[in-house]
Every structure is written in C-alpha cells, then in structure tokens.
C-alpha cells in the first residue's frame, strides 16, 4: 500500500461540519471504524493520492517489533498470546500495547501509570500496594519477556519502574495457553530493552511537584569490532516528597544486559537488574471512609494516618540467562532461566474501628522474602501440510516459588483522638505473631499451531498442561495442595477484507489460589472458561489498528474477601460472570498524529444468584492518549491523555440503628497534558501536567479504607540522546 497526502488539498472535501463523516471520525476515536481515506482509498491498495489538508503522509512500511525503533503508538507484532509472532490483527484477543514513545511522551515511569494508560483499572489501595483489574476481574500475573508466575499474595507490592522496558503488552481476557496457569482477566507482559548493534546513549533529568527529582541514563552498543558482543546499561535515581502528609520516597534502578553471538546460529544473553524503593511515611490500609453513625467521613486530599516512623523498604532483583538458536529452515528455539528475588521490610500503622471516637491503633513490623526460579524452553517454526505453510510451537516450563514472611503486631485498645492525623509514637514490637513459609512448584507443557486453512482463514489451536503443588504453612494453617489440569485454547481468524478480520477465541481457566478461607484452608483453584469474538482492522501498512470485541468470562470459586480473622484477610469462593464489549484503536492516524485509546463496557458483573458483584470496579472505563507533531513549528509536539470511569460503590452493612452504609465514588475523568520541543537532534525539553483539572477522587474502593489521589502536578524535563 502506498498512501500520499498532498499539501493544501481541502479537508472539507471529505469532512463537512455536522455531516455523517464527522460522526465517522468520532467513531474512529472509539475504535469503530477507519477514517474515510483509509477505509475507502487506502484499503484498496491504491497509489492514488489521499487528500487531507495540512500534512504529507507517505507509506513508511510495517512497524518493527522493538518499539524504541519507531515513534509510533503501535507495534508490528507480539508473541504474548501464543509465542508465535502475530500482528494485533492476527491475535484472537484484545491486545493493548504501551510503546516506548508513549512511555516517553507522557512520562509513564511507573507500572501503575503505564497500566492506567492501557485501560487497566489500577486499584491503589495503599501508598505502596496495588491491585489491578480488567473487565471487572483481578489481574494476578506479570510476565517479563513472556515468562512469569502469579502473585503469591494476589497483589503487586511497591511500585515497579518502567525504565528497563521497551514496551508493555496487556493481553485482555483469559490466556490458558501461556499465562501458566490461565489468568481469567488479562496477562501483563513487560518486554525488556535489549542491546543494540549501533552505539546509542541517552540521558534525562526531570524536576517536578513536591520537589521530585529523577535522573536516567541509558547506554547501548557493540563491545567489539565485529559486533558479536553487545551490551546495554541502564540506571535511574529518583527521590521526592508527596502531596500526602509525611510521605516521601527514594528509588533507584540498575540494569545490565550482555549479548554474545556464539556463532551464526546461537546467541547467548545474560542480564541482571534490581530496583530499590525506600518510602517513608507509608500508609497501611487507608483513611476510614465513614463514621460510626454511617455518615461520610470528610478529610482533606493530603490527609494520611501514617506516622513519621512508618516505612516499607523493598528490593526487586532479576537475573536471567537466555540461549536463542536459529535451527534453520525458519525454525527457532529459546531456552530461558530466570531468578527473581523480592524482599522487603517495614514498620506499618493502620487504624481499626471508626471515627470519630472508636478508632484504635494497630501497628506491625513486617518482613517478607520471595525467591523464584523459572525455566522455559520452546521450539517454533513453519511446516508444510496439504500445500500450505503453517506454524507450530511446543514448549515446557518449570518454576519454584519460595515465600517467607513474618509479622510482629502491636495492638492497643486505646481510642485515637477525633481528627487523628498520624501523630502516634512508635510502639515496642515483640515476638512474631504471625507468618508464612511455603513453597509453590509449577510444571507445564504447552503447544500451539496456526493452521492456514485457506488464504483468508486461520485456526489457532493449542493446549497447556499445568501441575501446581504447594507445601508449607501460612498464619499457622496448612498451605498444601496439588492440582493439575489441561487447558485448551482455540482461536479462529477470518480475513473477510484486505483491511478487516473477524475472530473468535475460547480458553478454559485453571488458576490455583493462595488465599486462605475462613476455616484456615487454601481455597480451591478458580476454574471456568472465557470466550471472545469481534472484528479487527489495520491500515497504513499495519501502522494503525482498531478492534471491537464482545467477551464473556465465567469462573467458579473466585476468592472474594470475607472477613478479618487472626490478623489477616480471609476469603470465600464465589461464582462470577463478566460480560461486555471493548473498543480499541492505536497507531498513526495521520503523519505525526498518534493515538492509543479504548472503551470497555460491562453488560454485567454478577454472581450466580444474579446479584451485582465487585461493585468497587467500574462498569465503564475509557482511556485515551494522543500526541501530535505540530507541522508549523518543527520539533514541537503536544498531546493529552484521559482516563474516565463510571461511578462505583461499596456496601458496608448497617449501622447500629439499622441504616444501610454505602460508600460512593462518582464518575470522574483525569486529564493529563504534555508538550515537548526538540531543540536539535540531541536535546529535547518537555513539560507534563497531570490531573490538569485538579479532580479530587478516591484511589480505590477495593477495601473500606482509601485515600485521595494526587491533585494537579507538573514535571519539567530535559533529555539528551546520541
């Protein structure tokens, strides 16, 4: 395809005010359709000019798989779904990618902010602990380069930095083939930056609200004359205060990767990275949201119950070895061994009871360590059958997850004063009051094939056998189980037009849980199935993608919070169903105009009785990020992003007088803006303003405690590259 947009041709030829075409452009922004020029002219692979005013577009070829090699908000292909390299259009599930350019444009330095930009509902339940939900269901599996394990405690602790990663894929819906085991909501895959053949270097310094300073450095290139040895070194240091009373944090990241071409067919890669977070004044839980009489508890946006002595230090280390081999005739293999270590210790404080006069203090000294060993090996390649070329991948994996934590709790029956503001002396922490020490093992086999049934019809079929075992104890209860299951995966993609495909996919869910029930036992695995179908489109040599999908996920025995017993949360198994639709669009609309947007609507999120479930997750969410290179001012780029969600609520029973207690958070939108200017080929300055409307809203209703999100804030930066 070759598309040329001529300077000076009138835009109104295609789009008249109040015309049907105006609605068509709006539909594009929601992922419903291609713009007129793409759908009617470019889709016919014509060399005829496409007339739009004020810009010149020429075909730039397909996008690379490494997003830092382009300035696009889309990527050429991904193997997150099947380990086979599939374009977004060929992937039979909704796939959202946050590319390197989008990370840079909107200063998305944390995983939380990045997943916000991918349409993930980020539940910031505390300053340093986060849950993630997609389509109303919890995300419990992060992968790095396609390898990972479910969170052992069902949440992500700390706030991981994105400086080490080229892009982030969010594959929505269950992925019983590779997520090991099948996650019912989404799989988040972080794709590492890799060494480059050509020398490159970059640095960035930023300064923002609350005296936040950040420095980044990235160096990459060949280490010998022949280029057979390559390396990359990445470092980051950040420290600053916060809008929350008494909260501050110092974080740093270091990462290094070496690649060795052993011969023409084999490349050995070794790498190590670590992140150290040192936050002080951290919140454990949040602020109570209602009073003892059931009325709303009013507090300021900066209010925190955390005392000055509270902290939660975390260390995340990752070491990996990888051998990639070219076996000839298009066949490849990859063997990967990962060692991940996450440790943390802290002193925490929360309030129990309700204001204004029944709150009591609860403090804890906490230490945790988790050590994972993960191995994965697969072979993939093409094969001929019945005169057609097909692809297949087969692999195996093994993992060990060793979890240990202890807690020394300090209780008091004294009542805290009305309007408590975190002024509380550090208590004496005595002997261990609770803890856990258990080991999880996973063994798996997987395989998938893409069969070209006709030129237009492809079938993706595969299966995953997973066996999960665990032994040990948690809070004095036995933490033993042994479960295994084969989970099939099917996908069908039909190209009914040069630019459009219809697809459907189905997978079964098998997700062992580590949650403890009210009787002290481990909950049985989540089981169920997920089905999704829709239409996808791509234009401009795959530089613009859009999709519309319908989905339904059923899962049995999902672990939902039931009670607080013995100093920890206890859970009960419920059956739950999520149904809805999703629209996405990503890539280049016109030269210099990038977009990544999506809308999710839940028809229902209910239990088997038909009652609303998980009402603290929004029924409607909308995310949008867009940037534009201003052609009249060379080097200038402007942009904006928005996250909107519908209202949510949480029922908390009744007051002593029998009145219902309901916590509400109305619908809200958070709008961010950016502007950058390339002074020359080496230097760029930028300004990012977040929450520009200064919207005040609660970070989460996942629990019955919460706090307010950050008000309007800004960051200025200067970047250098060579």
JOZIKA-V5056 format. One record per helix or strand. SS is the DSSP state (h for helix, s for strand). FROM is the first residue (numbers start at 1). TO is the last residue. If there is no record, write none. Layout:
# JOZIKA-V5056
ss: <SS | SS>
from: <FROM | FROM>
to: <TO | TO>
This chain:
# JOZIKA-V5056
ss: <h | h | h | h | h | s | s | s | h | s | h | s | s | s | s | s | s | s | s | s | s | h | s | s | s | s | s | s | s | s | s | s | s | s | s | s | s | s | s | s | s | s | s | s | s | s | s | s | s | s | s | s | s | s | s>
from: <11 | 20 | 36 | 42 | 67 | 78 | 86 | 95 | 100 | 110 | 111 | 121 | 129 | 137 | 141 | 147 | 156 | 161 | 165 | 186 | 200 | 209 | 212 | 229 | 248 | 266 | 287 | 290 | 296 | 311 | 331 | 360 | 388 | 434 | 457 | 477 | 481 | 500 | 516 | 522 | 526 | 544 | 568 | 593 | 612 | 620 | 636 | 648 | 660 | 668 | 683 | 698 | 705 | 708 | 713>
to: <13 | 29 | 40 | 44 | 69 | 78 | 86 | 98 | 105 | 110 | 116 | 123 | 134 | 139 | 144 | 150 | 157 | 161 | 172 | 192 | 208 | 211 | 222 | 241 | 261 | 280 | 288 | 290 | 296 | 328 | 352 | 385 | 415 | 452 | 474 | 478 | 497 | 511 | 517 | 522 | 539 | 565 | 590 | 607 | 612 | 629 | 645 | 654 | 665 | 678 | 690 | 698 | 706 | 708 | 721>
